[in-house]
Structures are given as C-alpha cells and as structure tokens.
Amino acid sequence: MENLPASASSASASRAFPTILLTGATGTIGTEVSKLLSTAGVPFRALVRSLQDPKAEQLQTLPGAELVIGDLNKPETVASALLGIERAFLLTNSSEQAETQQLAFVDMARQVGVRHLVKLSQWAADRNSPVRFLRYHAVVEEAIRATDMAYTFLRPNLFMQGLLAFRDSIRTQGQFFAAIGEAKVSVVDVRDIAAAAVAALTASGHENKIYNLTGPEALTHAQMAAQLSAALGKPIRFQDVPPEVMHAAVLEIGFPRWQADGLVEDYAHYHRGEAATVASGVLEATGQAPRPFAAFAHDYAPQFA
C-alpha cells in the first residue's frame, strides 16, 4: 500500500488485540490514519464521544477497529481506553480547550504506562509565537518531553485539504479567499500526514523524532487556484482579503471566536513568509516523497466540481 511502511503488516500479525489508541479518529487526519491501519491489518482502538455519531458508525465498519467511548474533557473516562495501550496518537481540535485536554491525556498516558506518544503538532510550534495554536502545541510538546515516554512530533504545514472548506464558493463562484497576499506556503496533503503517523505508530526508529511535514513545493494561493483550474477544467480565482474580512467570514460560517482569532493569527504567520520552507519530514518518516498539490487537485476534483 502506498506510503505505508512494509513492517506495519508483519509487525501486527501476531497481535490479537489493539495496542494502539487513536484520538481524533473521526476527523480529517484521523480518518486517514484509521484507513491506513485497517488496510495494513493493524488492530487499533479509537476514542469516540458517541457510538451514534455517523462518523463513528463508519469507523466501526473498518476491520480491526475497536471503538471505545471517552471524553477528553473528562480524563477519568479515558483511563480504561488506555489500558493495554503501548502507542497512542494524540490529536484534538484546535479549540480553546485543546491545551488542557492534551495535557490531561499526556498525564493519563504516563500513569497507565503508554510507551510512545505520537502527537500531531503544527509547523513552527513555539511557546513564544504570536499564534495561539503554535503556543499550545509547544506547551504540550514540552510536557511530553518531560515524561519518560518516547515521542514523535508531527509538525505539518497548512493542509491542502483545508481548501475543502471553500467547496461552496469554488463550486458556485469559482473562487476562494484568504488574508495571505502573495506569500508562499509549502502546503501538505493530509494523506501524507496520516502516513507519517502510521509509520511512527507501527514501526521502530521514530522514537524522539520531530518531523516537519510539507509538500514538495511552496505555492501562493493564486498558484493553487491555477492548479485547481487545470484539474477542474474551469477557471478558479483566488481573492486576497483583509484579515478583518476573513475573520468576519469564518465567524459567519460558525467558527467559535477563539478559533477565528487563531485562524487570523495563523494566516498572518503565513503572510509574513514564515511557512514557505520545503522540509523533508514526509520522506524521512515514510520513505515516500510527499504528494504535490497537482495530485491533490486531481484526486479531489470531484468534491469541487
């Protein structure tokens, strides 16, 4: 299977029960991680808030998936899910509660004897960053380092799949927008992030490593629009907007204010050219080159058409 370490399937052959726990398993990245583990024959346990959630119901159909109910806002509900777990994938929404949720999970994992934490962090995580998302990721990374657990930190850049949030405007208006100007960003495909996570969860050699995950090139949003145009066979335009316009727009579509504020901070970080570096993390983690944006545009064209 593409982008999956060959050791994953053989390593799991003798396992009769899951020793891997996934948080965030029903989200964009978690769904891809779950699919890769299932296809490789690696059993895993997924923490979900409700078995009646349609995404959880879909997850439950995957061979090797075991769903357990737990709420990261109630750490005591997570303890039983962690029993017998050797490796855990830590991923939450970037909400106002994320830092507290993740720190509690780290402490619980340490107490029950988890050996290896694979944490989804973010490009340029730094306790002193002006971006709140980057600050909380750095705080959690420091907490994990302070334990005796092995760690792997995945620090992806801006997701290519983030453009799916603009599906409606791309379909109906042939455009999307952001407060970024002509700055380039080395955007990364979520499928490559998931492949890096699976590598760290199933194979040795990833202990105490940090992988900066990017695509193979840095692009402006106008260049992404041009590649989307080629894939869709119709013109797609990027519209640069002021930060306050972007802020109002994401509030209007339902983002909580804390997240909307953080998203604008994120895009100011991109606008300053601080996310244009192309890194080798995907290749280092998976042994495979990262997907270019053109491949993403081709593969996801039906969702934008």
Long-range contacts (C-beta under 8 A, 24 or more apart in sequence): 1-36, 1-39, 1-40, 2-195, 2-288, 3-36, 3-191, 3-192, 3-195, 3-286, 3-288, 4-36, 4-39, 4-40, 4-195, 4-198, 4-199, 4-286, 5-198, 5-199, 5-202, 5-203, 5-286, 5-287, 7-202, 7-203, 8-37, 8-40, 8-42, 8-198, 8-199, 8-202, 8-203, 9-40, 9-41, 9-42, 11-42, 11-202, 11-203, 12-40, 12-41, 12-42, 12-43, 12-202, 13-41, 15-42, 15-43, 16-43, 17-43, 17-66, 17-84, 18-43, 18-44, 18-45, 18-64, 18-66, 18-84, 18-85, 19-43, 19-84, 19-85, 19-86, 19-87, 20-44, 20-45, 20-85, 20-86, 20-87, 20-88, 20-89, 20-201, 20-202, 21-45, 21-46, 21-47, 21-81, 21-82, 21-85, 21-87, 21-88, 21-89, 21-114, 22-46, 22-47, 22-88, 22-89, 22-91, 23-47, 23-72, 23-88, 23-89, 23-90, 23-91, 23-92, 23-105, 24-89, 24-90, 24-91, 24-92, 24-93, 24-120, 25-59, 26-53, 26-55, 26-56, 26-59, 27-91, 27-93, 28-159, 28-161, 28-190, 29-91, 29-120, 29-190, 29-193, 29-194, 29-197, 30-89, 30-91, 31-55, 31-59, 32-190, 32-191, 32-193, 32-194, 33-89, 33-194, 33-197, 33-198, 33-201, 34-59, 34-62, 34-65, 35-62, 35-194, 36-194, 36-195, 36-198, 37-64, 37-198, 37-201, 37-202, 38-62, 38-63, 38-64, 38-65, 40-198, 40-202, 42-198, 42-201, 42-202, 45-81, 45-85, 47-72, 47-78, 47-81, 72-97, 72-101, 72-102, 72-104, 72-105, 73-97, 73-101, 75-104, 75-105, 75-107, 75-108, 78-104, 78-105, 78-108, 79-108, 79-111, 79-112, 82-108, 82-109, 82-112, 82-114, 83-112, 85-109, 85-112, 85-114, 86-114, 86-115, 86-116, 87-114, 87-115, 87-116, 87-117, 87-118, 87-200, 87-201, 88-114, 88-116, 88-117, 88-118, 89-118, 89-119, 89-120, 89-197, 89-201, 90-117, 90-118, 90-119, 90-120, 90-140, 91-119, 91-120, 94-133, 94-136, 94-259, 94-262, 95-256, 95-258, 95-259, 96-256, 96-258, 96-259, 98-136, 99-136, 99-139, 99-140, 102-136, 102-140, 103-139, 103-140, 103-143, 106-140, 106-143, 106-144, 106-147, 107-143, 109-149, 110-147, 110-148, 110-149, 114-149, 115-149, 115-150, 116-149, 116-150, 116-151, 116-152, 116-200, 116-201, 116-207, 117-144, 117-149, 117-150, 117-151, 117-152, 118-151, 118-152, 118-154, 118-197, 118-200, 118-201, 118-206, 119-144, 119-151, 119-152, 119-153, 119-154, 120-154, 120-156, 120-193, 120-197, 121-153, 121-154, 121-155, 122-155, 122-156, 123-155, 123-156, 123-157, 123-158, 123-212, 123-213, 123-214, 123-275, 124-155, 124-269, 124-274, 124-275, 125-153, 125-155, 129-269, 130-265, 130-268, 130-269, 131-262, 131-265, 131-266, 131-268, 131-269, 132-258, 132-261, 132-262, 132-265, 133-262, 133-265, 133-266, 134-269, 150-207, 150-208, 151-207, 151-208, 152-200, 152-206, 152-207, 152-208, 152-209, 152-210, 152-211, 153-209, 153-210, 153-211, 154-193, 154-196, 154-197, 154-200, 154-211, 154-213, 154-281, 154-285, 155-210, 155-211, 155-212, 155-213, 155-281, 156-188, 156-193, 156-213, 156-214, 157-185, 157-186, 157-187, 157-188, 157-212, 157-213, 157-214, 157-215, 157-275, 157-279, 158-185, 158-187, 158-188, 158-270, 158-275, 159-187, 159-188, 159-189, 159-190, 159-193, 160-187, 160-188, 160-189, 160-190, 160-215, 160-291, 160-293, 160-296, 161-189, 161-190, 161-296, 161-300, 163-224, 163-228, 163-304, 164-300, 164-303, 165-253, 167-303, 167-304, 170-228, 170-236, 170-304, 171-304, 171-305, 174-234, 174-235, 174-236, 174-237, 175-225, 175-236, 175-237, 175-238, 175-239, 176-221, 176-225, 176-236, 176-238, 176-239, 177-238, 177-239, 177-240, 177-241, 177-245, 177-246, 177-249, 178-221, 178-238, 178-240, 178-241, 178-246, 178-267, 179-240, 179-241, 179-242, 179-243, 179-245, 179-246, 179-264, 179-267, 179-268, 179-271, 180-220, 180-221, 180-240, 180-267, 180-270, 180-271, 181-240, 181-271, 182-220, 182-222, 182-240, 183-220, 183-270, 183-271, 183-272, 183-273, 183-275, 183-276, 184-218, 184-219, 184-220, 184-223, 184-273, 184-276, 185-218, 185-219, 185-220, 185-221, 185-270, 185-275, 185-276, 186-214, 186-215, 186-217, 186-218, 186-219, 186-275, 186-276, 186-277, 186-278, 186-279, 187-214, 187-215, 187-219, 187-224, 187-293, 188-213, 188-214, 188-215, 188-282, 188-290, 189-215, 189-290, 189-291, 189-295, 189-296, 191-291, 192-282, 192-286, 192-288, 192-290, 192-291, 195-282, 195-285, 195-286, 195-288, 196-281, 196-282, 196-285, 196-286, 199-285, 199-286, 199-287, 200-285, 206-285, 209-284, 209-285, 211-281, 211-282, 211-284, 211-285, 212-277, 212-279, 212-280, 212-281, 213-279, 213-281, 213-282, 213-285, 213-290, 214-277, 214-278, 214-279, 214-281, 214-282, 214-290, 215-278, 215-290, 215-291, 215-292, 215-293, 216-278, 216-289, 216-290, 216-291, 216-292, 217-278, 217-292, 217-293, 218-276, 218-277, 218-278, 219-293, 224-293, 224-297, 227-293, 227-294, 227-297, 228-297, 228-304, 230-294, 230-297, 231-294, 231-297, 231-298, 231-301, 232-297, 232-301, 232-304, 232-305, 236-304, 243-267, 243-268
